Amino acid sequence: MTGRRFLRDSLGVALTQYVTRAVMLARGLVTAAALGPVGFGAWNALNLILDYGAYASLGAFYGLDRRLPPAVARGEHEAGGEAMRGAWGLALVGLVGFTLIVLVYLAVGSWLAVTGWDWSAPLLMLAAAALQVAIHYHTTVLRARGDFGVVSAAITLQAVIGGGLGLATVWRAGVWGLLWSWLLGGALAMVVLRRSLKRPPLTPGRPRDGVPLARAGFALFAFFLLSLIIRSVDRIALVRFGGNDALGHYSIGLIAAGLVLYPPEAVASVLFPRIAAAAGGARDSEQTRVEVTRVQRALTAVLPLPVGLAALWVGPIVGQVLPAFTPGVPALRVLAVGAMLLAAATLPGYYLLGLGRGRQALGAAAAAGFVAAMLIFGVASGAPRVGAVAIAAAVGQGLWAAVVMWLGTGLMVEGAAARRALCLSGFIPALWSGAWLLGLTAVGPESGAAAAWRSLAFLAAYAPALVVFTRGTGLRALLAPPRPAS
């Protein structure tokens, strides 16, 4: 993989995800305005079905993530086809089980009565979750086969059609417009994915044939599920103890935190098939290790700069566009710091999992996740205020990130000193950016003029860190225009 090809694939995936997030951000803001804090909080609670439904494959798709790239690299197409059908069959069984769990939970709980929505809303969201599982199956296979273009086009189409129509219909149709629009966007995305010449088979295999893949992907499945729990336990806690009103104010920060995590996830989605191929002996492992380490250093140094600047302007923008949500602005900034810490550990986590070392590290990661979840629930049960929960969430996310970073960097560099240096170079920029962000906004008004002078102060404070931590990463050479051939 050349540096420019990697940059092209990464930028393509990142652009797709940012187009997606731009549409979803616009939809989120319009939805917040249309539904108000209480309705917006209920909508975010409903989205937990979609978030957790993505794990209905029980790890089989993550097994494909590990097994398929080496098989593709070696040209073992028949074995790859059997693996795909087995994974798809097991995912369908998992989807049925997940649906039953959700239906039972809603039947015995009070959520439907509190929201005033009938069964139509969760049933439509379950349909959206099923469609998302099918999309996940296709994108997993197509990424492993190198068809990033079709994957990007399908995801973009789903966001533009599903999110755009939802944006246009939420004022008149409320959550029903959001749900039906997303289903339409997902169906069109599936049409695009099925047109690829590298598409996977739709005929499912026997579920038991997917069990070996689920075992192979168990560490990936468990790590990503733990990551989702870390990123959603604050929502669950606020639904339980704070109600939809508190969750509505808090959800503006969740949108921002999601934006922070997309650059490292875009880069990791490009690198992961190559890491898996290196682990399977189909690619040079030392070259892959060096590439991942350099990208990690560059990404963790650059990302806190735009995040900090954007968070400084959130106050006056929200005050003008969504004044009812201004109580959630301080929590948003704290959540942005937590997201930067999570972002720093994203690539080391993917590297750990791509090399197949996740199972050995799962105990430490699970312990960190349990402590973080208990901290968040403990704070929410005693003080279900958005600011207190955001601080607990950021601390818990930082704890999880520190454990994952330490585990992953041990494989990326040699020696304890180099490992400590890579960990520090990942966290110091995020913490430095976060300290200036929170310090500059602790006093003074939320106005455009205040955001402007705060931005200048932030730039002056962060520029030296950017220079120091990008030194030796090759970022300047990677971004420089190509020299003409002699």
Protein Blocks (a to p, Z undefined) as FASTA:
>chain_A
ZZklmmmmmmmmmmmmmmmmmmmmmmmmmmmmmnommlmmmmmmmmmmmmmmmmmnnomm
mmmmmmmmmmmmnopaklmmmmmmmmmmmmmmmmmmmmmmmmmmmmmmmklmmnopafkl
mmmmmmmmmmmmmmmmmmmmmmmnopamlmmmmmmmmmmmmmmmmmmmmmmnmmmlmmmm
mmmmmmmmmmmmmmpmkbccfbdcdfklmmmmmmmmmmmmmmmmmmmmmmmmmmmmmmmm
nojmlmmmmmmmmmmmmmmmmmmmmmmmmmmmmmmmmmnopacfklmmmmmmmmmmmmmm
mmmmmmmmmmmmmmmmmmmmmmmlmmmmmmmmmmmmmmmmmmmmmmmmmmmmmnopmmmm
mmmmmmmmmmmmmmmmmmmmmmccfklmmmmmmmmmmmmmmmmmmmmmmmmpgcjklmmm
mmmmmmmmmmmmmmmmmmmmmgccddfklmmmmmmmmmmmmmmmmmmmmgonlmmmmmpc
cdddZZ
